[in-house]
Amino acid sequence: MPSSRFTRALLLAVALASSASLAQAASTEPVKIHGVTYAPTVQSQGKALELNGAGTRYKAVFKVYTAGLYLEKPAHNFQDVAALGGPKRITVTMLRDIDSAELGKLFSRGMEDNMERAAFSKLIPGVMRMSELFSQHKKLLTGENFSVDWIPGQGSIVTVKGQPQGEAFKEPEFFNALLGIWLGPRPADQQLKKALLGEAG
């Protein structure tokens, strides 16, 4: 007869295994944040990308937007995300109306804040083009979204309201610099950074 201690240990192991299965099953469900739904997987260039994490950007007490990060495999720090060679996607949905030109300026500042000056200076033409691209849309309204896809061999493709915007940004450094806005050492929102890296409680 097994001892009561052994029995308890066995039951605990079964319970932990069940919990792990439930957690794994839960990860296959869509994630809904403030009415915005993030699918557990999306397709990019014929490859399945998994939702690494999603969260909300707050400014003071106001909700500004939600964001979701899709990768080929889980990554829990900026360095690992940047090192992944396959396609990647960051997608953002507005929770309030925002001036697109101002959004472009904020992104430019966020990239600069999270890079060495010399590295940022090399990307200035791309940063200016991205700012112009957003300014053409005047405003992004509540519920509207944009995404940026890194496609190996092509570059970073910006899509606004479902429409691709011009030519791809060719430099691999550009996409990682863009991700630095949310995942870098001085992110736009610390809690959003944790959420995108799958660390939020």
Salt bridges, closest charged atoms under 4 A:
GLU72 OE2 - LYS47 NZ 3.84
GLU144 OE1 - LYS161 NZ 3.71
ASP149 OD2 - ARG89 NE 2.71
